[in-house]
Amino acid sequence: MTDKTETLKHDEVTSSVGGQGKGKTQLLRITGLLGLAIAAPFFLWVPLGLTGLTPSMIDVFGVVGLRFPAAVTIGGLLLAAIGFHKI
């Protein structure tokens, strides 16, 4: 009995193992960029609020209300992590 082995090119291996087509990769990239776009305003607001160029988040939301921008930022970053996973 003889063992037959096949050698696949790198492109064939990645396409068959990953199972990702161009459309899925494009959708994941858009999802990642959307997540970054959601989180970016809150990232920029913190240093601008500390320098006094904009009102601080505490002035706008209050200490208890800081949960809202934190939740939106974390949600955006989670969406970006899902979108940019294995791209």
C-alpha positions as CSV (number, residue, x, y, z in Angstrom):
1,M,0.0,0.0,0.0
2,T,1.3,3.4,-0.9
3,D,0.7,6.7,0.8
4,K,-0.2,9.5,-1.6
5,T,0.5,13.0,-0.3
6,E,-0.5,16.2,-2.0
7,T,1.3,19.4,-1.8
8,L,-0.8,22.5,-1.9
9,K,0.3,26.0,-2.6
10,H,0.2,28.5,0.2
11,D,-2.8,30.3,-1.4
12,E,-4.8,27.1,-1.7
13,V,-4.1,26.2,1.9
14,T,-5.1,29.6,3.3
15,S,-8.3,29.8,1.2
16,S,-9.4,26.2,2.1
17,V,-8.5,26.4,5.8
18,G,-9.7,30.0,6.4
19,G,-12.8,29.7,4.3
20,Q,-12.8,33.4,3.8
21,G,-13.7,34.9,0.5
22,K,-13.1,38.4,-0.7
23,G,-16.6,39.5,0.3
24,K,-16.2,38.3,3.9
25,T,-12.8,39.9,4.3
26,Q,-14.2,43.2,2.9
27,L,-17.1,43.0,5.3
28,L,-14.8,42.4,8.2
29,R,-12.6,45.3,7.3
30,I,-15.6,47.6,7.1
31,T,-16.8,46.3,10.4
32,G,-13.4,47.1,12.0
33,L,-13.4,50.6,10.5
34,L,-16.9,51.2,11.8
35,G,-15.9,50.1,15.3
36,L,-12.9,52.5,15.2
37,A,-15.1,55.3,14.0
38,I,-17.5,54.7,16.9
39,A,-14.7,54.7,19.5
40,A,-12.6,57.6,18.0
41,P,-14.7,60.6,19.2
42,F,-14.5,59.5,22.8
43,F,-10.7,58.9,22.5
44,L,-10.3,62.4,21.2
45,W,-12.6,64.0,23.7
46,V,-10.6,62.9,26.7
47,P,-7.4,64.9,25.9
48,L,-9.3,67.8,24.5
49,G,-11.4,67.9,27.7
50,L,-8.3,67.8,29.9
51,T,-6.7,70.7,28.1
52,G,-9.9,72.8,28.3
53,L,-10.6,73.0,24.6
54,T,-14.0,71.2,25.1
55,P,-16.0,70.5,28.2
56,S,-14.8,67.5,30.0
57,M,-16.9,64.3,30.0
58,I,-17.6,64.7,33.7
59,D,-19.2,68.1,33.0
60,V,-21.4,66.7,30.2
61,F,-22.4,63.3,31.6
62,G,-21.6,63.6,35.3
63,V,-19.7,60.9,37.2
64,V,-22.5,58.4,37.2
65,G,-23.2,59.1,33.5
66,L,-19.6,58.2,32.4
67,R,-21.0,54.7,31.9
68,F,-22.5,55.8,28.6
69,P,-19.4,57.0,26.8
70,A,-17.4,54.1,28.3
71,A,-19.9,51.6,27.0
72,V,-20.0,53.1,23.6
73,T,-16.2,53.1,23.4
74,I,-15.9,49.5,24.6
75,G,-18.6,48.4,22.1
76,G,-16.7,50.2,19.3
77,L,-13.5,48.6,20.3
78,L,-15.1,45.1,20.5
79,L,-16.6,45.7,17.0
80,A,-13.2,46.7,15.7
81,A,-11.5,43.6,17.3
82,I,-14.1,41.4,15.6
83,G,-13.6,43.2,12.3
84,F,-9.8,43.1,12.3
85,H,-9.4,39.6,13.5
86,K,-7.2,37.6,11.1
87,I,-7.1,40.1,8.3
